[in-house]
Amino acid sequence: MNVAAHELLETSEALRTKAAEIEQHGMFANQCQDQNLKSILMKHQQQMIMAYQQGVNLMNGKGAQVSHIAPSFQGQQTNTGMHRQVSMSAPMPNTQSLSDQTMATLALNAHKAGAMMGMQWANECVDPQLRMYHVNGANLCQEMAYEIWAWMNQNGYYQPSTFSTTQTSQMTEMFQPMTTTMNMNRMNQTGYHMQ
């Protein structure tokens, strides 16, 4: 593999992170009480194992072909607004086990961070295979974050607030579309043409 040093360092960091998350998700799945959360954590662990192995194969030059993988969200019933917010317990500094809510929060935060870091690493890669590997990793993380958030939302742990109807209208009406004439004039002035 003939890549820049920073690409190798970033990909090594990504693999170390995936390895740690694989173990963490296994521990969470073994501890959690909610069977739906356990199923989500185990599914995410399997997805991370496949991504980890693909990265190892890519780094070792074993013919891993990395192509774009489009996200595939599972339709979830989610709620916005403060409908069924569950109160958080006070943190227990000397706990021997974690609550389902805490494990879901940690998994959610790990996936959010993974999505951001994966895209940052992709932006630094020149090698097309490594770049796509990190883009796919970022997409996988944002999908997993959404699934964890949906579980938290359904259980009243994460209820995003909403604006009033008036506030929503004000926000959505702030921006106006450009007219086709304006677009064509601008493109003609800059030498760009619509395909």
PyMOL CGO cylinders between C-alpha atoms (Angstrom):
from pymol import cmd
from pymol.cgo import CYLINDER

trace = [
    CYLINDER, 0.00, 0.00, 0.00, 1.52, 3.27, -1.15, 0.3, 1, 1, 1, 1, 1, 1,
    CYLINDER, 1.52, 3.27, -1.15, -0.26, 6.05, 0.77, 0.3, 1, 1, 1, 1, 1, 1,
    CYLINDER, -0.26, 6.05, 0.77, 0.70, 9.24, 2.54, 0.3, 1, 1, 1, 1, 1, 1,
    CYLINDER, 0.70, 9.24, 2.54, 1.81, 8.89, 6.16, 0.3, 1, 1, 1, 1, 1, 1,
    CYLINDER, 1.81, 8.89, 6.16, -1.16, 10.86, 7.50, 0.3, 1, 1, 1, 1, 1, 1,
    CYLINDER, -1.16, 10.86, 7.50, -3.58, 8.56, 5.65, 0.3, 1, 1, 1, 1, 1, 1,
    CYLINDER, -3.58, 8.56, 5.65, -1.99, 5.54, 7.29, 0.3, 1, 1, 1, 1, 1, 1,
    CYLINDER, -1.99, 5.54, 7.29, -2.11, 7.21, 10.72, 0.3, 1, 1, 1, 1, 1, 1,
    CYLINDER, -2.11, 7.21, 10.72, -5.76, 8.24, 10.33, 0.3, 1, 1, 1, 1, 1, 1,
    CYLINDER, -5.76, 8.24, 10.33, -6.81, 4.80, 9.14, 0.3, 1, 1, 1, 1, 1, 1,
    CYLINDER, -6.81, 4.80, 9.14, -4.94, 3.21, 12.05, 0.3, 1, 1, 1, 1, 1, 1,
    CYLINDER, -4.94, 3.21, 12.05, -6.83, 5.54, 14.40, 0.3, 1, 1, 1, 1, 1, 1,
    CYLINDER, -6.83, 5.54, 14.40, -10.12, 4.55, 12.76, 0.3, 1, 1, 1, 1, 1, 1,
    CYLINDER, -10.12, 4.55, 12.76, -9.33, 0.84, 13.21, 0.3, 1, 1, 1, 1, 1, 1,
    CYLINDER, -9.33, 0.84, 13.21, -8.33, 1.31, 16.87, 0.3, 1, 1, 1, 1, 1, 1,
    CYLINDER, -8.33, 1.31, 16.87, -11.59, 3.17, 17.45, 0.3, 1, 1, 1, 1, 1, 1,
    CYLINDER, -11.59, 3.17, 17.45, -13.65, 0.47, 15.72, 0.3, 1, 1, 1, 1, 1, 1,
    CYLINDER, -13.65, 0.47, 15.72, -11.91, -2.22, 17.79, 0.3, 1, 1, 1, 1, 1, 1,
    CYLINDER, -11.91, -2.22, 17.79, -12.72, -0.39, 21.03, 0.3, 1, 1, 1, 1, 1, 1,
    CYLINDER, -12.72, -0.39, 21.03, -16.33, 0.19, 19.97, 0.3, 1, 1, 1, 1, 1, 1,
    CYLINDER, -16.33, 0.19, 19.97, -16.74, -3.49, 19.08, 0.3, 1, 1, 1, 1, 1, 1,
    CYLINDER, -16.74, -3.49, 19.08, -15.74, -4.42, 22.61, 0.3, 1, 1, 1, 1, 1, 1,
    CYLINDER, -15.74, -4.42, 22.61, -17.80, -1.65, 24.19, 0.3, 1, 1, 1, 1, 1, 1,
    CYLINDER, -17.80, -1.65, 24.19, -20.94, -2.66, 22.29, 0.3, 1, 1, 1, 1, 1, 1,
    CYLINDER, -20.94, -2.66, 22.29, -20.42, -6.27, 23.37, 0.3, 1, 1, 1, 1, 1, 1,
    CYLINDER, -20.42, -6.27, 23.37, -20.20, -5.21, 26.99, 0.3, 1, 1, 1, 1, 1, 1,
    CYLINDER, -20.20, -5.21, 26.99, -23.28, -3.01, 26.64, 0.3, 1, 1, 1, 1, 1, 1,
    CYLINDER, -23.28, -3.01, 26.64, -25.28, -5.78, 24.96, 0.3, 1, 1, 1, 1, 1, 1,
    CYLINDER, -25.28, -5.78, 24.96, -24.38, -8.17, 27.79, 0.3, 1, 1, 1, 1, 1, 1,
    CYLINDER, -24.38, -8.17, 27.79, -25.49, -5.67, 30.45, 0.3, 1, 1, 1, 1, 1, 1,
    CYLINDER, -25.49, -5.67, 30.45, -28.61, -4.05, 29.01, 0.3, 1, 1, 1, 1, 1, 1,
    CYLINDER, -28.61, -4.05, 29.01, -32.08, -5.04, 30.17, 0.3, 1, 1, 1, 1, 1, 1,
    CYLINDER, -32.08, -5.04, 30.17, -34.15, -3.90, 27.18, 0.3, 1, 1, 1, 1, 1, 1,
    CYLINDER, -34.15, -3.90, 27.18, -34.22, -6.58, 24.46, 0.3, 1, 1, 1, 1, 1, 1,
    CYLINDER, -34.22, -6.58, 24.46, -34.75, -4.05, 21.65, 0.3, 1, 1, 1, 1, 1, 1,
    CYLINDER, -34.75, -4.05, 21.65, -31.69, -2.09, 22.75, 0.3, 1, 1, 1, 1, 1, 1,
    CYLINDER, -31.69, -2.09, 22.75, -29.71, -5.32, 23.04, 0.3, 1, 1, 1, 1, 1, 1,
    CYLINDER, -29.71, -5.32, 23.04, -30.70, -6.26, 19.49, 0.3, 1, 1, 1, 1, 1, 1,
    CYLINDER, -30.70, -6.26, 19.49, -29.66, -2.82, 18.17, 0.3, 1, 1, 1, 1, 1, 1,
    CYLINDER, -29.66, -2.82, 18.17, -26.30, -2.97, 19.98, 0.3, 1, 1, 1, 1, 1, 1,
    CYLINDER, -26.30, -2.97, 19.98, -25.58, -6.48, 18.65, 0.3, 1, 1, 1, 1, 1, 1,
    CYLINDER, -25.58, -6.48, 18.65, -26.53, -5.45, 15.11, 0.3, 1, 1, 1, 1, 1, 1,
    CYLINDER, -26.53, -5.45, 15.11, -24.25, -2.41, 15.37, 0.3, 1, 1, 1, 1, 1, 1,
    CYLINDER, -24.25, -2.41, 15.37, -21.44, -4.58, 16.71, 0.3, 1, 1, 1, 1, 1, 1,
    CYLINDER, -21.44, -4.58, 16.71, -21.75, -6.89, 13.69, 0.3, 1, 1, 1, 1, 1, 1,
    CYLINDER, -21.75, -6.89, 13.69, -21.68, -3.91, 11.30, 0.3, 1, 1, 1, 1, 1, 1,
    CYLINDER, -21.68, -3.91, 11.30, -18.57, -2.57, 13.02, 0.3, 1, 1, 1, 1, 1, 1,
    CYLINDER, -18.57, -2.57, 13.02, -16.88, -6.00, 12.87, 0.3, 1, 1, 1, 1, 1, 1,
    CYLINDER, -16.88, -6.00, 12.87, -17.44, -6.08, 9.09, 0.3, 1, 1, 1, 1, 1, 1,
    CYLINDER, -17.44, -6.08, 9.09, -16.13, -2.50, 8.73, 0.3, 1, 1, 1, 1, 1, 1,
    CYLINDER, -16.13, -2.50, 8.73, -13.12, -3.31, 10.92, 0.3, 1, 1, 1, 1, 1, 1,
    CYLINDER, -13.12, -3.31, 10.92, -12.27, -6.41, 8.87, 0.3, 1, 1, 1, 1, 1, 1,
    CYLINDER, -12.27, -6.41, 8.87, -12.66, -4.50, 5.62, 0.3, 1, 1, 1, 1, 1, 1,
    CYLINDER, -12.66, -4.50, 5.62, -10.23, -1.86, 6.94, 0.3, 1, 1, 1, 1, 1, 1,
    CYLINDER, -10.23, -1.86, 6.94, -7.71, -4.51, 8.00, 0.3, 1, 1, 1, 1, 1, 1,
    CYLINDER, -7.71, -4.51, 8.00, -7.93, -6.12, 4.55, 0.3, 1, 1, 1, 1, 1, 1,
    CYLINDER, -7.93, -6.12, 4.55, -7.53, -2.73, 2.89, 0.3, 1, 1, 1, 1, 1, 1,
    CYLINDER, -7.53, -2.73, 2.89, -4.47, -1.88, 5.01, 0.3, 1, 1, 1, 1, 1, 1,
    CYLINDER, -4.47, -1.88, 5.01, -2.90, -5.29, 4.35, 0.3, 1, 1, 1, 1, 1, 1,
    CYLINDER, -2.90, -5.29, 4.35, -3.47, -5.04, 0.59, 0.3, 1, 1, 1, 1, 1, 1,
    CYLINDER, -3.47, -5.04, 0.59, -5.71, -8.09, 0.48, 0.3, 1, 1, 1, 1, 1, 1,
    CYLINDER, -5.71, -8.09, 0.48, -7.85, -6.82, -2.37, 0.3, 1, 1, 1, 1, 1, 1,
    CYLINDER, -7.85, -6.82, -2.37, -10.56, -5.07, -0.41, 0.3, 1, 1, 1, 1, 1, 1,
    CYLINDER, -10.56, -5.07, -0.41, -12.64, -3.16, -2.91, 0.3, 1, 1, 1, 1, 1, 1,
    CYLINDER, -12.64, -3.16, -2.91, -14.37, -0.23, -1.27, 0.3, 1, 1, 1, 1, 1, 1,
    CYLINDER, -14.37, -0.23, -1.27, -17.30, 1.34, -3.08, 0.3, 1, 1, 1, 1, 1, 1,
    CYLINDER, -17.30, 1.34, -3.08, -19.89, 3.85, -1.95, 0.3, 1, 1, 1, 1, 1, 1,
    CYLINDER, -19.89, 3.85, -1.95, -22.58, 2.40, 0.29, 0.3, 1, 1, 1, 1, 1, 1,
    CYLINDER, -22.58, 2.40, 0.29, -25.74, 4.46, 0.39, 0.3, 1, 1, 1, 1, 1, 1,
    CYLINDER, -25.74, 4.46, 0.39, -27.34, 4.87, 3.81, 0.3, 1, 1, 1, 1, 1, 1,
    CYLINDER, -27.34, 4.87, 3.81, -30.46, 2.81, 4.41, 0.3, 1, 1, 1, 1, 1, 1,
    CYLINDER, -30.46, 2.81, 4.41, -32.48, 4.18, 7.29, 0.3, 1, 1, 1, 1, 1, 1,
    CYLINDER, -32.48, 4.18, 7.29, -35.06, 1.92, 8.84, 0.3, 1, 1, 1, 1, 1, 1,
    CYLINDER, -35.06, 1.92, 8.84, -38.39, 3.67, 9.17, 0.3, 1, 1, 1, 1, 1, 1,
    CYLINDER, -38.39, 3.67, 9.17, -38.80, 4.55, 12.82, 0.3, 1, 1, 1, 1, 1, 1,
    CYLINDER, -38.80, 4.55, 12.82, -41.76, 6.04, 14.64, 0.3, 1, 1, 1, 1, 1, 1,
    CYLINDER, -41.76, 6.04, 14.64, -40.27, 9.08, 16.35, 0.3, 1, 1, 1, 1, 1, 1,
    CYLINDER, -40.27, 9.08, 16.35, -41.73, 11.98, 18.29, 0.3, 1, 1, 1, 1, 1, 1,
    CYLINDER, -41.73, 11.98, 18.29, -40.68, 15.58, 18.51, 0.3, 1, 1, 1, 1, 1, 1,
    CYLINDER, -40.68, 15.58, 18.51, -41.72, 17.85, 21.31, 0.3, 1, 1, 1, 1, 1, 1,
    CYLINDER, -41.72, 17.85, 21.31, -41.66, 17.13, 25.01, 0.3, 1, 1, 1, 1, 1, 1,
    CYLINDER, -41.66, 17.13, 25.01, -44.37, 14.44, 25.03, 0.3, 1, 1, 1, 1, 1, 1,
    CYLINDER, -44.37, 14.44, 25.03, -43.04, 11.65, 27.18, 0.3, 1, 1, 1, 1, 1, 1,
    CYLINDER, -43.04, 11.65, 27.18, -39.78, 12.84, 28.67, 0.3, 1, 1, 1, 1, 1, 1,
    CYLINDER, -39.78, 12.84, 28.67, -38.38, 10.46, 31.27, 0.3, 1, 1, 1, 1, 1, 1,
    CYLINDER, -38.38, 10.46, 31.27, -36.55, 12.05, 34.18, 0.3, 1, 1, 1, 1, 1, 1,
    CYLINDER, -36.55, 12.05, 34.18, -32.88, 11.27, 34.44, 0.3, 1, 1, 1, 1, 1, 1,
    CYLINDER, -32.88, 11.27, 34.44, -31.58, 9.74, 37.62, 0.3, 1, 1, 1, 1, 1, 1,
    CYLINDER, -31.58, 9.74, 37.62, -28.69, 11.45, 39.33, 0.3, 1, 1, 1, 1, 1, 1,
    CYLINDER, -28.69, 11.45, 39.33, -25.31, 10.05, 38.19, 0.3, 1, 1, 1, 1, 1, 1,
    CYLINDER, -25.31, 10.05, 38.19, -23.89, 7.36, 40.45, 0.3, 1, 1, 1, 1, 1, 1,
    CYLINDER, -23.89, 7.36, 40.45, -20.09, 7.83, 40.63, 0.3, 1, 1, 1, 1, 1, 1,
    CYLINDER, -20.09, 7.83, 40.63, -19.42, 4.40, 42.17, 0.3, 1, 1, 1, 1, 1, 1,
    CYLINDER, -19.42, 4.40, 42.17, -21.79, 2.30, 40.09, 0.3, 1, 1, 1, 1, 1, 1,
    CYLINDER, -21.79, 2.30, 40.09, -21.07, -1.32, 39.27, 0.3, 1, 1, 1, 1, 1, 1,
    CYLINDER, -21.07, -1.32, 39.27, -23.33, -1.40, 36.21, 0.3, 1, 1, 1, 1, 1, 1,
    CYLINDER, -23.33, -1.40, 36.21, -24.77, 1.04, 33.70, 0.3, 1, 1, 1, 1, 1, 1,
    CYLINDER, -24.77, 1.04, 33.70, -28.42, 1.78, 33.01, 0.3, 1, 1, 1, 1, 1, 1,
    CYLINDER, -28.42, 1.78, 33.01, -29.87, 1.20, 29.55, 0.3, 1, 1, 1, 1, 1, 1,
    CYLINDER, -29.87, 1.20, 29.55, -30.24, 4.97, 29.22, 0.3, 1, 1, 1, 1, 1, 1,
    CYLINDER, -30.24, 4.97, 29.22, -26.56, 5.52, 30.01, 0.3, 1, 1, 1, 1, 1, 1,
    CYLINDER, -26.56, 5.52, 30.01, -25.40, 2.80, 27.61, 0.3, 1, 1, 1, 1, 1, 1,
    CYLINDER, -25.40, 2.80, 27.61, -27.61, 4.21, 24.85, 0.3, 1, 1, 1, 1, 1, 1,
    CYLINDER, -27.61, 4.21, 24.85, -26.25, 7.71, 25.51, 0.3, 1, 1, 1, 1, 1, 1,
    CYLINDER, -26.25, 7.71, 25.51, -22.65, 6.49, 25.34, 0.3, 1, 1, 1, 1, 1, 1,
    CYLINDER, -22.65, 6.49, 25.34, -23.32, 4.51, 22.14, 0.3, 1, 1, 1, 1, 1, 1,
    CYLINDER, -23.32, 4.51, 22.14, -25.11, 7.51, 20.60, 0.3, 1, 1, 1, 1, 1, 1,
    CYLINDER, -25.11, 7.51, 20.60, -22.22, 9.84, 21.41, 0.3, 1, 1, 1, 1, 1, 1,
    CYLINDER, -22.22, 9.84, 21.41, -19.68, 7.36, 20.06, 0.3, 1, 1, 1, 1, 1, 1,
    CYLINDER, -19.68, 7.36, 20.06, -21.60, 7.07, 16.78, 0.3, 1, 1, 1, 1, 1, 1,
    CYLINDER, -21.60, 7.07, 16.78, -21.98, 10.85, 16.46, 0.3, 1, 1, 1, 1, 1, 1,
    CYLINDER, -21.98, 10.85, 16.46, -18.24, 11.30, 17.03, 0.3, 1, 1, 1, 1, 1, 1,
    CYLINDER, -18.24, 11.30, 17.03, -17.51, 8.50, 14.57, 0.3, 1, 1, 1, 1, 1, 1,
    CYLINDER, -17.51, 8.50, 14.57, -19.59, 10.18, 11.87, 0.3, 1, 1, 1, 1, 1, 1,
    CYLINDER, -19.59, 10.18, 11.87, -17.72, 13.46, 12.31, 0.3, 1, 1, 1, 1, 1, 1,
    CYLINDER, -17.72, 13.46, 12.31, -14.27, 11.89, 12.51, 0.3, 1, 1, 1, 1, 1, 1,
    CYLINDER, -14.27, 11.89, 12.51, -14.90, 9.55, 9.59, 0.3, 1, 1, 1, 1, 1, 1,
    CYLINDER, -14.90, 9.55, 9.59, -15.74, 12.47, 7.33, 0.3, 1, 1, 1, 1, 1, 1,
    CYLINDER, -15.74, 12.47, 7.33, -12.77, 14.46, 8.62, 0.3, 1, 1, 1, 1, 1, 1,
    CYLINDER, -12.77, 14.46, 8.62, -10.45, 11.53, 7.86, 0.3, 1, 1, 1, 1, 1, 1,
    CYLINDER, -10.45, 11.53, 7.86, -12.02, 11.14, 4.41, 0.3, 1, 1, 1, 1, 1, 1,
    CYLINDER, -12.02, 11.14, 4.41, -11.36, 14.80, 3.66, 0.3, 1, 1, 1, 1, 1, 1,
    CYLINDER, -11.36, 14.80, 3.66, -7.66, 14.23, 4.34, 0.3, 1, 1, 1, 1, 1, 1,
    CYLINDER, -7.66, 14.23, 4.34, -7.28, 11.14, 2.14, 0.3, 1, 1, 1, 1, 1, 1,
    CYLINDER, -7.28, 11.14, 2.14, -5.93, 11.21, -1.38, 0.3, 1, 1, 1, 1, 1, 1,
    CYLINDER, -5.93, 11.21, -1.38, -6.18, 7.46, -1.95, 0.3, 1, 1, 1, 1, 1, 1,
    CYLINDER, -6.18, 7.46, -1.95, -9.68, 6.82, -3.38, 0.3, 1, 1, 1, 1, 1, 1,
    CYLINDER, -9.68, 6.82, -3.38, -10.09, 3.48, -1.56, 0.3, 1, 1, 1, 1, 1, 1,
    CYLINDER, -10.09, 3.48, -1.56, -9.16, 4.92, 1.84, 0.3, 1, 1, 1, 1, 1, 1,
    CYLINDER, -9.16, 4.92, 1.84, -11.28, 7.99, 1.21, 0.3, 1, 1, 1, 1, 1, 1,
    CYLINDER, -11.28, 7.99, 1.21, -14.35, 5.88, 0.42, 0.3, 1, 1, 1, 1, 1, 1,
    CYLINDER, -14.35, 5.88, 0.42, -13.63, 3.60, 3.40, 0.3, 1, 1, 1, 1, 1, 1,
    CYLINDER, -13.63, 3.60, 3.40, -13.83, 6.61, 5.73, 0.3, 1, 1, 1, 1, 1, 1,
    CYLINDER, -13.83, 6.61, 5.73, -16.92, 8.05, 3.97, 0.3, 1, 1, 1, 1, 1, 1,
    CYLINDER, -16.92, 8.05, 3.97, -18.67, 4.69, 4.36, 0.3, 1, 1, 1, 1, 1, 1,
    CYLINDER, -18.67, 4.69, 4.36, -17.60, 4.60, 8.02, 0.3, 1, 1, 1, 1, 1, 1,
    CYLINDER, -17.60, 4.60, 8.02, -19.07, 8.06, 8.59, 0.3, 1, 1, 1, 1, 1, 1,
    CYLINDER, -19.07, 8.06, 8.59, -22.33, 7.00, 6.91, 0.3, 1, 1, 1, 1, 1, 1,
    CYLINDER, -22.33, 7.00, 6.91, -22.49, 3.83, 8.98, 0.3, 1, 1, 1, 1, 1, 1,
    CYLINDER, -22.49, 3.83, 8.98, -21.95, 5.82, 12.17, 0.3, 1, 1, 1, 1, 1, 1,
    CYLINDER, -21.95, 5.82, 12.17, -24.68, 8.33, 11.39, 0.3, 1, 1, 1, 1, 1, 1,
    CYLINDER, -24.68, 8.33, 11.39, -27.10, 5.48, 10.63, 0.3, 1, 1, 1, 1, 1, 1,
    CYLINDER, -27.10, 5.48, 10.63, -26.25, 3.74, 13.88, 0.3, 1, 1, 1, 1, 1, 1,
    CYLINDER, -26.25, 3.74, 13.88, -26.61, 7.04, 15.77, 0.3, 1, 1, 1, 1, 1, 1,
    CYLINDER, -26.61, 7.04, 15.77, -30.07, 7.48, 14.27, 0.3, 1, 1, 1, 1, 1, 1,
    CYLINDER, -30.07, 7.48, 14.27, -31.15, 3.98, 15.34, 0.3, 1, 1, 1, 1, 1, 1,
    CYLINDER, -31.15, 3.98, 15.34, -29.93, 4.53, 18.90, 0.3, 1, 1, 1, 1, 1, 1,
    CYLINDER, -29.93, 4.53, 18.90, -31.59, 7.95, 19.00, 0.3, 1, 1, 1, 1, 1, 1,
    CYLINDER, -31.59, 7.95, 19.00, -34.87, 6.44, 17.74, 0.3, 1, 1, 1, 1, 1, 1,
    CYLINDER, -34.87, 6.44, 17.74, -34.76, 3.86, 20.56, 0.3, 1, 1, 1, 1, 1, 1,
    CYLINDER, -34.76, 3.86, 20.56, -34.06, 6.63, 23.08, 0.3, 1, 1, 1, 1, 1, 1,
    CYLINDER, -34.06, 6.63, 23.08, -36.87, 8.72, 21.60, 0.3, 1, 1, 1, 1, 1, 1,
    CYLINDER, -36.87, 8.72, 21.60, -39.39, 5.87, 21.78, 0.3, 1, 1, 1, 1, 1, 1,
    CYLINDER, -39.39, 5.87, 21.78, -38.47, 5.29, 25.43, 0.3, 1, 1, 1, 1, 1, 1,
    CYLINDER, -38.47, 5.29, 25.43, -38.76, 8.96, 26.41, 0.3, 1, 1, 1, 1, 1, 1,
    CYLINDER, -38.76, 8.96, 26.41, -35.02, 9.49, 26.95, 0.3, 1, 1, 1, 1, 1, 1,
    CYLINDER, -35.02, 9.49, 26.95, -34.45, 11.92, 24.07, 0.3, 1, 1, 1, 1, 1, 1,
    CYLINDER, -34.45, 11.92, 24.07, -37.36, 14.18, 23.16, 0.3, 1, 1, 1, 1, 1, 1,
    CYLINDER, -37.36, 14.18, 23.16, -36.26, 17.08, 20.94, 0.3, 1, 1, 1, 1, 1, 1,
    CYLINDER, -36.26, 17.08, 20.94, -38.18, 20.27, 21.56, 0.3, 1, 1, 1, 1, 1, 1,
    CYLINDER, -38.18, 20.27, 21.56, -40.15, 21.95, 18.78, 0.3, 1, 1, 1, 1, 1, 1,
    CYLINDER, -40.15, 21.95, 18.78, -41.01, 25.49, 17.75, 0.3, 1, 1, 1, 1, 1, 1,
    CYLINDER, -41.01, 25.49, 17.75, -44.54, 26.83, 17.72, 0.3, 1, 1, 1, 1, 1, 1,
    CYLINDER, -44.54, 26.83, 17.72, -46.37, 26.88, 14.37, 0.3, 1, 1, 1, 1, 1, 1,
    CYLINDER, -46.37, 26.88, 14.37, -45.64, 30.61, 14.05, 0.3, 1, 1, 1, 1, 1, 1,
    CYLINDER, -45.64, 30.61, 14.05, -41.94, 30.14, 14.78, 0.3, 1, 1, 1, 1, 1, 1,
    CYLINDER, -41.94, 30.14, 14.78, -41.72, 27.26, 12.33, 0.3, 1, 1, 1, 1, 1, 1,
    CYLINDER, -41.72, 27.26, 12.33, -43.35, 29.36, 9.60, 0.3, 1, 1, 1, 1, 1, 1,
    CYLINDER, -43.35, 29.36, 9.60, -41.00, 32.25, 10.29, 0.3, 1, 1, 1, 1, 1, 1,
    CYLINDER, -41.00, 32.25, 10.29, -37.96, 29.96, 10.07, 0.3, 1, 1, 1, 1, 1, 1,
    CYLINDER, -37.96, 29.96, 10.07, -39.05, 28.17, 6.90, 0.3, 1, 1, 1, 1, 1, 1,
    CYLINDER, -39.05, 28.17, 6.90, -40.00, 31.39, 5.11, 0.3, 1, 1, 1, 1, 1, 1,
    CYLINDER, -40.00, 31.39, 5.11, -36.63, 33.08, 5.78, 0.3, 1, 1, 1, 1, 1, 1,
    CYLINDER, -36.63, 33.08, 5.78, -35.11, 31.80, 2.56, 0.3, 1, 1, 1, 1, 1, 1,
    CYLINDER, -35.11, 31.80, 2.56, -36.48, 32.16, -0.93, 0.3, 1, 1, 1, 1, 1, 1,
    CYLINDER, -36.48, 32.16, -0.93, -35.59, 30.06, -3.97, 0.3, 1, 1, 1, 1, 1, 1,
    CYLINDER, -35.59, 30.06, -3.97, -33.70, 31.61, -6.83, 0.3, 1, 1, 1, 1, 1, 1,
    CYLINDER, -33.70, 31.61, -6.83, -35.61, 32.03, -10.05, 0.3, 1, 1, 1, 1, 1, 1,
    CYLINDER, -35.61, 32.03, -10.05, -34.51, 30.14, -13.15, 0.3, 1, 1, 1, 1, 1, 1,
    CYLINDER, -34.51, 30.14, -13.15, -33.81, 33.44, -14.89, 0.3, 1, 1, 1, 1, 1, 1,
    CYLINDER, -33.81, 33.44, -14.89, -31.47, 34.51, -12.10, 0.3, 1, 1, 1, 1, 1, 1,
    CYLINDER, -31.47, 34.51, -12.10, -29.68, 31.16, -12.25, 0.3, 1, 1, 1, 1, 1, 1,
    CYLINDER, -29.68, 31.16, -12.25, -29.25, 31.30, -16.04, 0.3, 1, 1, 1, 1, 1, 1,
    CYLINDER, -29.25, 31.30, -16.04, -27.99, 34.91, -15.99, 0.3, 1, 1, 1, 1, 1, 1,
    CYLINDER, -27.99, 34.91, -15.99, -25.49, 34.09, -13.25, 0.3, 1, 1, 1, 1, 1, 1,
    CYLINDER, -25.49, 34.09, -13.25, -24.25, 30.99, -15.08, 0.3, 1, 1, 1, 1, 1, 1,
    CYLINDER, -24.25, 30.99, -15.08, -23.88, 32.86, -18.35, 0.3, 1, 1, 1, 1, 1, 1,
    CYLINDER, -23.88, 32.86, -18.35, -21.84, 35.57, -16.59, 0.3, 1, 1, 1, 1, 1, 1,
    CYLINDER, -21.84, 35.57, -16.59, -19.47, 33.01, -15.06, 0.3, 1, 1, 1, 1, 1, 1,
    CYLINDER, -19.47, 33.01, -15.06, -19.26, 30.75, -18.12, 0.3, 1, 1, 1, 1, 1, 1,
    CYLINDER, -19.26, 30.75, -18.12, -21.04, 27.77, -16.54, 0.3, 1, 1, 1, 1, 1, 1,
    CYLINDER, -21.04, 27.77, -16.54, -23.84, 26.07, -18.38, 0.3, 1, 1, 1, 1, 1, 1,
    CYLINDER, -23.84, 26.07, -18.38, -26.56, 23.81, -17.03, 0.3, 1, 1, 1, 1, 1, 1,
    CYLINDER, -26.56, 23.81, -17.03, -26.42, 20.23, -18.30, 0.3, 1, 1, 1, 1, 1, 1,
]
cmd.load_cgo(trace, "trace")
